[in-house]
Amino acid sequence: MERILTRWLDIPDLRKLDVYLANNGYKAARKAYFEMTTDDIINEIKNSNLRGRGGAAFPTGVKWSFIPKESKKPVYVCVNGDESEPGTFANRYQFQNDPHGIIEGILIACRAVGSHNAYIYMRGEFTVQQRSMDAALAEARAAGYVGKDVMGSGYGVDIWTHKGAGAYICGEESALLESLEGKRGYPRNRPPFPAIVGAFGCPTVVNNIETLSNVPHIINRGAAWYKAIGPEKSPGTKLVCVSGHVNKPGLYELPMGTPMKEIIYDIGGGILGGKTLKGVIPGGSSFPVLNKEEAERAIFDFDSMRTIGSAMGSGVIIVMDNDTCMIDMLLATARFYHHESCGQCTPCREGCGWIEKIMAEMEAGQGKLEQLELLNNISDNMVGNTICVLADSIAMPVKSYVTKFRDEFEAHIRLGRCPFKTSSAQQAA
């Protein structure tokens, strides 16, 4: 398969402007600025069926079309590079290796929606990545690709990087905007949506950096070319983060619609240590877990994953072998979301803590069978009852773990210990 988003693997030093220009760099931006109208750009992205790569999978061109035409307020483009979902590590490689590809995607998005200002919101820990982006932005400004007169078009776009404070919830677009404005990262009630009231009370587009990195390739090569890769409704390639109990963990660019069995056993090299597959977290820790049978028949694209009751999310595949304790896994997940809940909504604030407490009791050998139904009950009362979906992000995994691995939960409770002896306390004993 042709590398598109990871072409930096084939082109050394692609992060440097001269190398980027020698490989069709800023050709798409020039086409968008001098040969296309704003409607032409939006329609091309719509026709490509490019869907958001951050997890929600919303059609990118449709999102752009929501921005009011000839807005009296400034329009902003905000780039989500927070990458806070456990198991994700794609965006950091993009920041380091193809920063000009991100900049070019931003320039095209800004032209399409009438924005003159863009912010790249980055994870607080991304020091190396911010340096890479800032160096590329300095090169682009000096060469006239960013600034008051982009490529002599008379249209100005400036772009800044902005680091957050490392909060998981700032990966949610409205919390990201609050953080960008210097406030505490609390998700906002919606409506109004960011397309109407976003950054600084103005119309705003929020896109993931992987999404925007696809845009120059689509403008250069056309929507029909893009739609020919993968399923028609979920076309293109996807950056897939493979980790856990596999022989070849890493970042892979794969066509949408790749069978998960192929990702695990061929691309990922099979299960570590010759063990067997037990389960897979398919889109990040916030999505329902798959058992072995589900994982081996799953097709990795947005729509196919939904048909089996989970989601592709941000492209995370965490593989678990037959010795993995699912109680430990769910406890670790619950502890994370309890810690990361902003506390704004009662069902999330109290529910996350309650779930962690129950899971800690089970892991310590003090669980009770009736707590399994209690976990389901708590989860049911969290889903859909909060401002953002962080509550859903723990409730959905809880229900899937308890349902699909109930025998293991019951054995753990009955024995008063972990059958797999994987917890740190049992190992110390």
N, C-alpha and C positions, 0 to 999 in steps of 0.2 A: 504493500500500500504506500502511496505517496505521502510523505510527511508534509503536513501543512502547518499546524500550530507548533510542531517540534522540529521545524526545518533547521533550527539552530544546531541540531545534532549533525547535520550534513554540511553546514556552512559555518566554519570557525569564525569567531569574532563578529557574529551577526549583530551584536549589541552596539557595534561602532557604526557611526553614521555612514562613512564611506563604503563600508561593506554592505550595509543595508541598501544604500542607493544603487550599488552595483548588482543587486538582486531584486530589481523592480521596486525598491523602496520608494514610498510616497507617490508612486504612479497612480494608485487608486485615489488618493487624496486629490491629486491634480485633476483626475477625471471628474471626481465629484464636484470640485470647485469651479471647473471651467467648461464642462461638457454636460452637466446634469442640473436639473432644477431640484429644489428640495423635495418636491413630490416624486420626482424620478428616483431619488435615492431611497426614500421611504418605500416606494412600491417595489423596488428591486429587492430590498431586504424582506418585505412582506412575501414576495413571490418565492424567495429562497426557502421559506419556512424555518428560518433560523429561530431557535427557541432558547430562552435564557439558560445559561449554563450554571447558574448559581444554585439551582435546586428547584425553583418554582416552575421552570420550563414554559414561561409565558412567551408568546410570539413577540420577537423583538421589534419588528416593523410596526405591529399593532400598538405596542407600548409607545413608540415614537410618535405615532399619529394622534395620540391623546393630548399632546402638548398643543395648547391653543395657538392658532395662527395669528401672527402679528400681535403677540402679547405686549401689553403696555408695561408689564413688569419684566425685569431681566429673566432670562431662562438659563438654568444651570444643568450641566451634565455632571453627575457624580458617579465615580467608578468604584465599585465595591471590590476591594482587594483585601478584605479583612481575613478571609480564609480561616474562620473560627471553628468550623465543623471538625470534630475529632476524626482523624484519619485522612484529612486532606493535606496535600503538599504540592499541588500543581501550580498555583499562582506564584509561589516564591520562585519557581524555575522560570516562569514567564518574565517576571520582573527582572531577573538577573540576566537572562539570555536573549530576550527579544523585546526590550523596552520600546524601541521605535515602532514595532508592530502594534503595541498598545497605544502609543501616541497617535499613530495614523488612524487607528480605529476611532479614537476620541475625536480627532479633527473631522472625520466624516460624520460622526454622530452629531457634533456641534453644528455643522453646516445643515444637516437634515432638520434639526429642530429649532434652529435660529438662536443658538447659544453662543456666547462669546467668552464664557468662563467655565472651566472644568476643574474638578477636584478629584484627585486619586486618593481614596481613603485606604490606608494601609494598616495592617496589624501592627500593634505597638512594638512587637519584637523584631520587626522586619528592618533592622538597621542596614544590613548589607543591601537589601533589596531597594531601600529608599535611596541609598547612594547611587545605585545603578540607574534608577529612574531619573534622579536629579542630574546625573551626568549626561544622560541621553537628552533630557529636556534642555540642558545648557547648549548641547550641540545643535539641537533643532532650532532653538531661538537664534543662535548665532548665524545659522544658515537660512533663516527666514521661513522656516516651516511652522514656527509657533511665534505668536506675537501680534502686533497691531495690524500687520498686512501680510496674511498668510500667502506665501508664494506669489506675492504681487497681485492678489485677487481683490484687494480692497476690503477684505473681510478679516476681522481680527479675532483671534482665539488665544487666550492664555490658559495655562495649565499649571496647577500646583499639586505637590504631594502633601498629604496630611496624615500624620500617624495618630491612631487612637491609643487607648490605654489598655488594650488587651482583653476587653470584655467580650464574651461570646455573643451576647445579645446585640452588639453593634454590627453583627453581620446581617441583622434584620434591617431593611432599608430605612424605616422611619427612625429607628434608634440610631442608625448611622448618621442620619441628618441632624438629629439632636446633638450627637457628639461632635459633629462637624461645626455646629454653631456654638460650641463651647459649653454645652449643657450636659447634665447627667444623661447617660445613654438609656433613656426610657422610651420604649415604643409608643407611638402616637395612636390615638383613636382614629379610625378611618371609616367613612369619608370625613374630610376631604382627602383625596389621594395625592401623592407627590406630584403627579402631572399637573395638578391645579395649585396646591399649596405644598411646596416642598422645601428646599433649602431657603432659609431667610424669608419664608412666606411667599416664595416665587415658584412658578412652574419648573419642575425638575424631572429629568430622566435619571434613573439609577440602573446601571447595568454592571454585571460582573465582568472582570477583565477578560476572561476566556471568551465571553460573548463578543466583546468588542474586537478581540483579536481575529475573529472570523470575518469581520466586516470588510477589511481591505481585499481579502481574497475573493469575496463574493462580488464586490464592485469591479474588480479586475477581470474576473472570469465568468461572471454572470450567474443568475439564479438557477438556470437549468443545469449548469455544471455542478453546483452545490447539491441540488436535489437528487442528482444521480448517485450520490454517496449515501448508502444506508437507506432506511425506510422513508417513504415519501413524506409521512407526517412527522418524522423525527430524523431529518437528514443531517449529513455532515459527519465529522469525526468528534470524538470526545476524549478529553484527557482523563484517564482512569488511574486512580491511585490504588495500587494493590499492595496489601500488607497483611500481617498476621502470619499464620502457619503455612507459608508457601516457600518454595525453594528460591524463587526469583522475585522478591518484592521489588516494587519500583513504580515509576511513572511511565505509562504507556499511552500512545495516541492510537485509538482504535476506531474503526467505522461504527457508527450507531447500528444496533442490531446484531452485534457480535454475541454469540451464545456464551453465557456465563461459564459453562462447562469448559469451553475452549480457553477462556481467560484464566481459569483456575489451573487446569491440568496442562495446557500447552504453553500459553504465554507466561503464566506464573510458575511453571515448572513442577506442578503437583504439590502434594502435601508434604510438609517438612518431616524428615525422619521416617518416611515410609508409612506414616499413619494414615487413617482414613478421615474423610471429611465429616464434620458433625453439623456445622451451620455456617452461614455467611451473613454478615451485616452488609447490605447491598448498596446503601447510598449515604452512609454516615450513621453515627450512633442514634440519630433522631428518627430513624425509620424502622418499621417492623423487621425483625430478624427472619431469615429463611432457614428451614431445615435442609438436610442433605438432598432430599428428593426435589424440593422446590428449586433449590439452587442449581441443580444439575439439568433442569429443564427450562430455566429462565433465559429469556432473551434480553440483552442489556440495551434497552432504549426506553424513553420516557413512557410510552403507552403500554408496551409489553410488561414492564415492571408493575404498572398499576393493575393490570389484569390478574396478577397473582397476589395482589393485596399488599404490595410494598411500594417502593419508589426508587428511582435511580439517583435522586438527590443531586449532589455535586460530583458524582462519579467516584465514590469510595467503595472499595470492596475489601472488607476485613474478613479473612478466612480463619475459621476455628476448627481445630482437629478434634478427634474423638476423646481426648483427655481434658478438654476444656470444661471447666465448671461454669455452668450457665448462671448459677446463683452469684458467683464472683463477678461474672461479666455484667449482670444486671445491677449489682451493687455498685460497681465502678461507674456505670452509666448514671445511676440515680444520684450518686455522690456528686458527679460533675454537674448535673442539671440543678441540683439543690444549691450548689455553690454559685452557679451562674445566673440563677433567677434574679431578676431585678427587684422582685418583691412588690411590684406595683399592684398586681392582681391577687386577690385572696386565694382562689383555687390553685394558682401556681405556687405562690409563696408557701402555703400550708401543705398542699398536696405533694410537692417535691420533697419537703422535709419528712412528711409522713411515710412516703414510699421508701426513702433512704433508711429511716428508722426500722421499718419492717424488714427490709433486706439485710440490714446489719444484724438484726436478731436471728434471722435465718442462717446467715453465714457463721454466726457464733454458736449455732446449734440450739438456739432457743426459740425456733419458729414453731408455729402451730398451723395445722391444716386449714383452719378457718381463715387464716390470713391470706390464703390464695384468692378466695372470693372477695376478701376485703381489698386486695390490690386491684382486682378488676373493677370493683365498685368505685374506688377512689379515682381510677383512671377514667371511667365513664363520666364522672362529674368534673373532670378537668378539660376534656376535649371540647373545643369550641366555645369555652366559657371565659376566655381571657382576651386581652387586647391583641397579643401576638400569639404565635404558635409554639412558644417554648414549653408551655404546659403539655401540648400535644406531643412535643418532641420526647418527652419521657413517658407519657401515657401510652402512646402507640407501641413502643418497645416493650413496656411492661405487659400489655395484653398479649403480645405475640410470644414473648418468652414463656409466660405462664401457660398459655394454650398449647404451644408446640413442644414444650419440654416439661410438661406437668409431672410426668413420672419421675423426672430427676428432682424436681422441687419436693415432691412427696417423699422420695427416698432420703433427701437431705434432712427433712423435718423428722422423719421416722427414726433415722440413725442418730440424729443429734450431732452430726458432723458431715464434712464434705467427703463424698465417696471418692473423689479424685485427688484429695489431699493437695490442693493447689494454693490454698490461702496461706499467707505469710505466717500466721499463728500456728497452723498445723505443720508447716515445714519446720518451724523453729522447735516444735515439740518433737 
